[in-house]
Amino acid sequence: MARDAQNRSSRRPQGRLIGYARVSTDEQATEAQEIELRSAGCDVIVQEHGSGASRARPALSRLLREISAGDTLIVVRLDRLARSVSHLLEVIEDLTAKNAHFRSLRDPIDTATPQGMFSLQVLGAVAQLERALISERTKAGIKAAKAKGRMPGNPGLRAGTPEVLAKMTAAQRAAYGDRVQATANQWLPTVRRMRPDHTWDDIARVLKQRGFDWTPERLRRAVKWLVAEHMADPSLLRKSPPRLPEDRLMTLVAGIHSSNPNLTLREIAAQLEKLHERTPRGGSKWSPSSVKNLIDRARRSGLIEAEVRRAAE
Protein backbone atom coordinates (compact mmCIF):
# COMPACT_ATOMS: atom_id res chain seq x y z
CA MET A 1 0.00 0.00 0.00
CA ALA A 2 2.83 2.38 0.88
CA ARG A 3 4.43 1.60 -2.50
CA ASP A 4 1.15 2.38 -4.32
CA ALA A 5 0.83 5.69 -2.49
CA GLN A 6 4.41 6.53 -3.40
CA ASN A 7 3.77 5.66 -7.05
CA ARG A 8 0.64 7.84 -7.13
CA SER A 9 2.58 10.69 -5.54
CA SER A 10 5.38 10.37 -8.09
CA ARG A 11 2.89 10.62 -10.95
CA ARG A 12 1.48 13.93 -9.73
CA PRO A 13 2.56 17.03 -11.70
CA GLN A 14 5.65 18.73 -10.35
CA GLY A 15 4.66 22.32 -11.19
CA ARG A 16 3.21 25.00 -8.92
CA LEU A 17 0.00 24.56 -6.92
CA ILE A 18 -2.05 27.73 -7.56
CA GLY A 19 -5.20 28.38 -5.56
CA TYR A 20 -8.18 30.37 -6.80
CA ALA A 21 -10.54 31.87 -4.21
CA ARG A 22 -13.68 33.76 -5.24
CA VAL A 23 -16.46 35.49 -3.32
CA SER A 24 -19.44 37.30 -4.79
CA THR A 25 -19.14 40.75 -3.17
CA ASP A 26 -16.48 43.03 -1.74
CA GLU A 27 -18.08 42.65 1.69
CA GLN A 28 -17.32 38.93 1.75
CA ALA A 29 -13.88 37.51 2.57
CA THR A 30 -11.84 34.75 0.96
CA GLU A 31 -10.02 33.84 4.19
CA ALA A 32 -11.84 30.53 4.76
CA GLN A 33 -11.04 29.39 1.22
CA GLU A 34 -7.43 30.54 1.56
CA ILE A 35 -6.95 28.42 4.70
CA GLU A 36 -8.10 25.28 2.86
CA LEU A 37 -6.03 26.10 -0.21
CA ARG A 38 -2.86 26.68 1.83
CA SER A 39 -3.49 23.40 3.68
CA ALA A 40 -3.57 21.73 0.26
CA GLY A 41 -0.08 23.08 -0.47
CA CYS A 42 -0.88 26.21 -2.50
CA ASP A 43 1.91 28.77 -2.30
CA VAL A 44 0.17 31.20 -4.67
CA ILE A 45 -3.49 32.16 -4.18
CA VAL A 46 -5.39 34.37 -6.61
CA GLN A 47 -8.37 36.24 -5.14
CA GLU A 48 -11.44 37.37 -7.08
CA HIS A 49 -14.54 39.36 -6.14
CA GLY A 50 -17.28 38.73 -8.67
CA SER A 51 -20.79 37.37 -9.05
CA GLY A 52 -21.13 33.67 -9.76
CA ALA A 53 -23.64 34.52 -12.50
CA SER A 54 -21.04 36.37 -14.58
CA ARG A 55 -18.14 35.04 -16.64
CA ALA A 56 -16.34 38.39 -16.39
CA ARG A 57 -13.49 37.26 -14.12
CA PRO A 58 -10.37 39.39 -14.85
CA ALA A 59 -8.21 37.67 -12.23
CA LEU A 60 -9.17 34.21 -13.50
CA SER A 61 -8.56 35.26 -17.12
CA ARG A 62 -5.10 36.54 -16.21
CA LEU A 63 -4.36 33.34 -14.26
CA LEU A 64 -5.39 31.11 -17.18
CA ARG A 65 -3.24 33.18 -19.52
CA GLU A 66 -0.12 33.02 -17.32
CA ILE A 67 -0.34 29.46 -15.95
CA SER A 68 2.48 27.16 -17.05
CA ALA A 69 2.74 23.51 -18.10
CA GLY A 70 2.73 21.20 -15.08
CA ASP A 71 0.99 23.72 -12.81
CA THR A 72 -2.23 22.76 -11.02
CA LEU A 73 -5.15 25.14 -10.48
CA ILE A 74 -6.93 24.30 -7.21
CA VAL A 75 -10.30 25.49 -5.89
CA VAL A 76 -12.20 24.62 -2.73
CA ARG A 77 -15.45 23.87 -4.60
CA LEU A 78 -16.46 23.85 -8.25
CA ASP A 79 -18.93 26.71 -7.78
CA ARG A 80 -16.01 28.99 -6.81
CA LEU A 81 -14.57 28.57 -10.32
CA ALA A 82 -17.39 28.15 -12.83
CA ARG A 83 -20.96 29.33 -13.20
CA SER A 84 -22.11 26.24 -15.10
CA VAL A 85 -20.90 22.84 -16.26
CA SER A 86 -20.19 24.22 -19.74
CA HIS A 87 -18.12 27.07 -18.25
CA LEU A 88 -16.19 24.56 -16.11
CA LEU A 89 -15.41 22.43 -19.15
CA GLU A 90 -14.20 25.51 -21.07
CA VAL A 91 -11.82 26.45 -18.24
CA ILE A 92 -10.45 22.90 -18.00
CA GLU A 93 -10.05 22.81 -21.79
CA ASP A 94 -7.94 25.99 -21.57
CA LEU A 95 -5.81 24.39 -18.85
CA THR A 96 -5.39 21.17 -20.82
CA ALA A 97 -4.22 23.12 -23.87
CA LYS A 98 -1.39 24.46 -21.70
CA ASN A 99 -0.62 21.04 -20.18
CA ALA A 100 -1.80 22.32 -16.80
CA HIS A 101 -4.10 20.49 -14.36
CA PHE A 102 -7.18 21.19 -12.25
CA ARG A 103 -8.31 19.94 -8.85
CA SER A 104 -11.31 20.66 -6.63
CA LEU A 105 -10.77 19.90 -2.95
CA ARG A 106 -14.39 19.04 -2.13
CA ASP A 107 -15.36 17.40 -5.43
CA PRO A 108 -14.02 14.20 -7.02
CA ILE A 109 -12.28 16.05 -9.84
CA ASP A 110 -8.52 15.95 -10.31
CA THR A 111 -7.38 15.96 -13.95
CA ALA A 112 -3.99 14.53 -12.92
CA THR A 113 -5.62 11.22 -11.92
CA PRO A 114 -7.65 8.65 -13.93
CA GLN A 115 -10.50 8.79 -11.40
CA GLY A 116 -10.68 12.58 -11.65
CA MET A 117 -10.71 12.48 -15.44
CA PHE A 118 -13.54 9.93 -15.31
CA SER A 119 -15.59 12.25 -13.11
CA LEU A 120 -14.91 15.08 -15.55
CA GLN A 121 -16.10 12.94 -18.48
CA VAL A 122 -19.29 12.15 -16.57
CA LEU A 123 -19.86 15.88 -16.05
CA GLY A 124 -19.32 16.44 -19.77
CA ALA A 125 -21.86 13.75 -20.63
CA VAL A 126 -24.38 15.28 -18.20
CA ALA A 127 -23.88 18.70 -19.78
CA GLN A 128 -24.42 17.30 -23.26
CA LEU A 129 -27.58 15.48 -22.10
CA GLU A 130 -28.84 18.68 -20.46
CA ARG A 131 -28.36 20.64 -23.70
CA ALA A 132 -30.19 17.93 -25.67
CA LEU A 133 -33.13 17.88 -23.22
CA ILE A 134 -33.43 21.68 -23.30
CA SER A 135 -33.43 21.60 -27.10
CA GLU A 136 -36.12 18.90 -27.19
CA ARG A 137 -38.31 20.77 -24.67
CA THR A 138 -37.96 23.98 -26.66
CA LYS A 139 -38.94 22.28 -29.92
CA ALA A 140 -41.92 20.56 -28.25
CA GLY A 141 -43.09 23.87 -26.75
CA ILE A 142 -42.89 25.66 -30.10
CA LYS A 143 -44.80 22.83 -31.82
CA ALA A 144 -47.53 22.90 -29.15
CA ALA A 145 -47.84 26.69 -29.36
CA LYS A 146 -48.19 26.60 -33.15
CA ALA A 147 -50.86 23.89 -32.86
CA LYS A 148 -52.89 26.27 -30.65
CA GLY A 149 -52.42 29.13 -33.08
CA ARG A 150 -49.91 31.01 -30.94
CA MET A 151 -46.66 32.38 -32.28
CA PRO A 152 -43.46 31.45 -30.39
CA GLY A 153 -41.32 34.09 -28.77
CA ASN A 154 -41.98 37.27 -26.83
CA PRO A 155 -45.29 38.89 -27.84
CA GLY A 156 -44.04 42.31 -26.75
CA LEU A 157 -40.95 41.92 -28.93
CA ARG A 158 -43.02 40.94 -31.95
CA ALA A 159 -45.32 43.90 -31.37
CA GLY A 160 -42.41 46.29 -30.92
CA THR A 161 -43.48 47.34 -27.42
CA PRO A 162 -41.06 50.11 -26.26
CA GLU A 163 -40.64 48.65 -22.77
CA VAL A 164 -39.78 45.20 -24.12
CA LEU A 165 -37.40 46.61 -26.71
CA ALA A 166 -35.69 48.70 -24.01
CA LYS A 167 -35.21 45.61 -21.83
CA MET A 168 -33.79 43.65 -24.75
CA THR A 169 -31.39 46.49 -25.59
CA ALA A 170 -30.27 46.71 -21.96
CA ALA A 171 -29.68 42.95 -21.85
CA GLN A 172 -27.64 43.09 -25.07
CA ARG A 173 -25.53 45.96 -23.70
CA ALA A 174 -24.91 44.08 -20.46
CA ALA A 175 -23.85 40.95 -22.38
CA TYR A 176 -21.56 43.05 -24.57
CA GLY A 177 -20.02 44.67 -21.49
CA ASP A 178 -19.37 41.25 -19.95
CA ARG A 179 -17.55 40.14 -23.11
CA VAL A 180 -15.41 43.29 -23.21
CA GLN A 181 -14.47 43.11 -19.52
CA ALA A 182 -13.66 39.39 -19.73
CA THR A 183 -10.64 40.04 -22.00
CA ALA A 184 -9.86 43.73 -21.43
CA ASN A 185 -6.89 43.00 -19.16
CA GLN A 186 -5.26 41.13 -22.08
CA TRP A 187 -5.44 43.86 -24.77
CA LEU A 188 -6.22 47.16 -23.02
CA PRO A 189 -2.61 47.70 -21.78
CA THR A 190 -1.44 47.69 -25.41
CA VAL A 191 -4.13 50.23 -26.32
CA ARG A 192 -3.06 52.44 -23.41
CA ARG A 193 0.56 52.33 -24.53
CA MET A 194 -0.18 53.12 -28.17
CA ARG A 195 -3.09 55.57 -28.05
CA PRO A 196 -3.48 58.27 -29.18
CA ASP A 197 -0.08 58.24 -30.93
CA HIS A 198 -1.18 55.40 -33.19
CA THR A 199 -4.27 54.88 -35.30
CA TRP A 200 -6.79 52.16 -34.50
CA ASP A 201 -5.61 50.32 -37.61
CA ASP A 202 -2.04 50.18 -36.27
CA ILE A 203 -3.15 48.90 -32.87
CA ALA A 204 -5.51 46.30 -34.36
CA ARG A 205 -2.65 44.98 -36.48
CA VAL A 206 -0.33 44.72 -33.47
CA LEU A 207 -3.01 42.93 -31.44
CA LYS A 208 -3.68 40.55 -34.32
CA GLN A 209 -0.07 39.38 -34.10
CA ARG A 210 -0.81 38.49 -30.47
CA GLY A 211 -3.85 36.41 -31.31
CA PHE A 212 -6.65 39.00 -30.95
CA ASP A 213 -8.99 39.17 -33.93
CA TRP A 214 -9.97 42.85 -33.64
CA THR A 215 -11.07 45.10 -36.46
CA PRO A 216 -10.22 48.81 -35.93
CA GLU A 217 -13.90 49.72 -35.58
CA ARG A 218 -14.72 46.95 -33.09
CA LEU A 219 -11.64 47.84 -31.05
CA ARG A 220 -12.61 51.52 -30.95
CA ARG A 221 -16.17 50.56 -29.96
CA ALA A 222 -14.91 48.39 -27.08
CA VAL A 223 -12.65 51.19 -25.78
CA LYS A 224 -15.52 53.67 -26.14
CA TRP A 225 -17.66 51.42 -23.94
CA LEU A 226 -14.92 51.20 -21.30
CA VAL A 227 -14.55 54.99 -21.33
CA ALA A 228 -18.33 55.43 -20.93
CA GLU A 229 -18.22 53.08 -17.93
CA HIS A 230 -15.27 55.04 -16.43
CA MET A 231 -12.95 52.05 -16.81
CA ALA A 232 -10.58 53.76 -19.24
CA ASP A 233 -9.18 57.26 -19.78
CA PRO A 234 -11.12 59.41 -22.31
CA SER A 235 -7.79 60.47 -23.85
CA LEU A 236 -7.67 57.06 -25.56
CA LEU A 237 -10.40 58.29 -27.91
CA ARG A 238 -8.56 61.45 -28.98
CA LYS A 239 -7.84 61.78 -32.67
CA SER A 240 -4.40 60.55 -33.69
CA PRO A 241 -2.12 63.38 -34.84
CA PRO A 242 -0.93 63.31 -38.46
CA ARG A 243 2.58 61.92 -38.73
CA LEU A 244 5.27 61.60 -41.33
CA PRO A 245 5.81 57.94 -42.39
CA GLU A 246 9.12 57.69 -40.52
CA ASP A 247 7.66 59.26 -37.37
CA ARG A 248 4.80 56.77 -37.49
CA LEU A 249 7.29 53.90 -37.82
CA MET A 250 9.28 55.25 -34.88
CA THR A 251 6.22 55.37 -32.60
CA LEU A 252 5.07 51.96 -33.82
CA VAL A 253 8.45 50.36 -33.03
CA ALA A 254 8.49 52.18 -29.67
CA GLY A 255 5.04 50.77 -28.88
CA ILE A 256 6.10 47.21 -29.76
CA HIS A 257 9.30 47.55 -27.73
CA SER A 258 7.54 49.05 -24.70
CA SER A 259 4.81 46.41 -24.71
CA ASN A 260 7.45 43.67 -24.53
CA PRO A 261 10.98 44.95 -23.71
CA ASN A 262 12.33 41.38 -23.89
CA LEU A 263 11.86 41.20 -27.66
CA THR A 264 15.10 41.17 -29.64
CA LEU A 265 15.70 43.51 -32.56
CA ARG A 266 15.31 40.59 -34.94
CA GLU A 267 11.99 39.59 -33.36
CA ILE A 268 10.67 43.16 -33.69
CA ALA A 269 11.80 43.15 -37.32
CA ALA A 270 9.87 39.91 -37.87
CA GLN A 271 6.75 41.47 -36.34
CA LEU A 272 7.02 44.50 -38.62
CA GLU A 273 7.29 42.22 -41.64
CA LYS A 274 4.19 40.29 -40.51
CA LEU A 275 2.40 43.63 -40.24
CA HIS A 276 3.52 44.37 -43.84
CA GLU A 277 5.18 47.59 -42.71
CA ARG A 278 7.61 49.14 -45.19
CA THR A 279 11.09 50.14 -44.02
CA PRO A 280 12.03 53.86 -43.96
CA ARG A 281 13.49 53.32 -47.46
CA GLY A 282 10.39 51.54 -48.72
CA GLY A 283 11.68 47.98 -48.56
CA SER A 284 9.75 44.93 -47.35
CA LYS A 285 12.61 43.24 -45.43
CA TRP A 286 13.54 44.68 -42.05
CA SER A 287 17.04 44.43 -40.63
CA PRO A 288 17.85 44.60 -36.89
CA SER A 289 19.91 47.75 -37.56
CA SER A 290 16.86 49.57 -38.98
CA VAL A 291 14.87 48.64 -35.88
CA LYS A 292 17.72 49.81 -33.63
CA ASN A 293 17.89 53.18 -35.41
CA LEU A 294 14.17 53.76 -34.80
CA ILE A 295 14.45 52.68 -31.14
CA ASP A 296 17.44 55.01 -30.64
CA ARG A 297 15.45 57.88 -32.17
CA ALA A 298 12.52 57.08 -29.88
CA ARG A 299 14.84 57.11 -26.85
CA ARG A 300 16.36 60.46 -27.86
CA SER A 301 12.90 61.94 -28.25
CA GLY A 302 11.83 60.49 -24.89
CA LEU A 303 9.04 58.48 -26.50
CA ILE A 304 10.05 55.11 -25.02
CA GLU A 305 10.52 56.55 -21.53
CA ALA A 306 7.10 58.17 -21.77
CA GLU A 307 5.57 54.87 -22.81
CA VAL A 308 7.22 53.06 -19.89
CA ARG A 309 6.01 55.67 -17.40
CA ARG A 310 2.49 55.45 -18.79
CA ALA A 311 2.54 51.64 -18.42
CA ALA A 312 3.73 51.97 -14.82
CA GLU A 313 0.91 54.37 -14.02
C-alpha positions, -999 to +999 in steps of 0.1 A: +000+000+000+028+024+009+044+016-025+011+024-043+008+057-025+044+065-034+038+057-071+006+078-071+026+107-055+054+104-081+029+106-110+015+139-097+026+170-117+057+187-103+047+223-112+032+250-089+000+246-069-020+277-076-052+284-056-082+304-068-105+319-042-137+338-052-165+355-033-194+373-048-191+407-032-165+430-017-181+427+017-173+389+018-139+375+026-118+348+010-100+338+042-118+305+048-110+294+012-074+305+016-069+284+047-081+253+029-060+261-002-029+267+018-035+234+037-036+217+003-001+231-005-009+262-025+019+288-023+002+312-047-035+322-042-054+344-066-084+362-051-114+374-071-145+394-061-173+387-087-208+374-091-211+337-098-236+345-125-210+364-146-181+350-166-163+384-164-135+373-141-104+394-149-082+377-122-092+342-135-086+353-171-051+365-162-044+333-143-054+311-172-032+332-195-001+330-173-003+295-160+025+272-170+027+235-181+027+212-151+010+237-128-022+228-110-052+251-105-069+243-072-103+255-059-122+246-027-155+239-046-165+238-083-189+267-078-160+290-068-146+286-103-174+282-128-210+293-132-221+262-151-209+228-163-202+242-197-181+271-182-162+246-161-154+224-191-142+255-211-118+264-182-104+229-180-101+228-218-079+260-216-058+244-188-054+212-208-042+231-239-014+245-217-006+210-202-018+223-168-041+205-144-072+212-123-083+199-088-113+207-066-108+199-030-144+190-021-154+174-054-140+142-070-123+160-098-085+159-103-074+160-140-040+145-129-056+112-119-076+087-139-105+088-114-107+126-116-107+125-154-135+099-153-156+123-131-149+151-155-161+129-185-193+121-166-199+159-161-193+164-198-219+138-206-244+153-182-239+187-198-244+173-233-276+155-221-288+187-205-284+206-237-302+179-257-331+179-232-334+217-233-334+216-271-361+189-272-383+208-247-380+240-267-389+223-299-419+206-283-431+239-267-429+257-301-448+228-318-475+229-291-478+267-294-482+266-331-509+239-329-529+263-306-524+291-331-499+310-309-467+324-323-435+315-304-413+341-288-420+373-268-453+389-278-440+423-268-409+419-289-430+409-319-453+439-314-424+463-309-435+473-274-411+501-263-406+486-228-398+452-241-374+466-267-357+487-240-352+456-218-338+436-247-314+465-256-303+467-220-297+429-219-276+431-251-255+460-237-249+441-205-239+410-224-216+431-246-200+447-215-194+413-199-175+401-231-154+433-232-145+431-195-137+394-197-106+400-220-099+437-214-069+430-192-053+411-221-054+439-248-062+472-230-026+477-218-014+477-254-041+502-263-031+524-234+006+523-245-002+531-282-031+556-281-035+583-292-001+582-309-012+554-332-043+549-353-068+522-345-056+503-376-020+502-363-032+489-329-055+463-344-027+450-365-003+447-335-030+429-314-037+406-343-001+394-341-008+385-305-039+364-313-066+390-310-090+392-339-100+429-336-111+451-365-102+488-359-139+497-356-147+469-331-116+478-311-126+515-310-162+506-300-149+484-271-126+512-258-155+537-261-177+514-239-149+512-213-145+550-213-183+554-209-182+531-179-153+550-164-130+520-168-106+538-192-092+573-198-111+594-223-078+605-238-077+571-256-104+583-279-086+615-290-078+618-327-044+605-337-021+634-348-009+633-385+026+619-387+053+616-413+058+579-424+091+577-405+077+593-374+048+568-375+073+539-378+093+553-349+062+554-326+051+520-338+085+504-330+085+522-297+050+508-289+061+472-298+093+475-277+075+491-247+048+464-247+075+437-245+110+449-237+123+414-239+119+412-277+151+412-296+157+435-326+153+406-349+120+396-334+107+432-337+118+432-373+099+399-379+067+415-363+070+445-386+073+422-416+042+403-405+024+436-402+035+444-438+052+476-427+076+491-452+111+501-440+120+539-440+135+533-475+104+515-487+117+480-486+098+449-473+126+432-454+135+447-421+170+444-406+178+446-369+199+478-376+169+496-390+149+486-359+177+498-336+179+532-354+142+538-348+144+527-311+174+550-306+155+579-322+125+571-299+148+571-268+164+605-279+129+619-283+118+605-249+090+585-265+100+551-250+105+566-215+071+582-218+056+549-228+072+531-199+060+557-174+025+554-188+025+516-184+037+520-148+009+544-140 
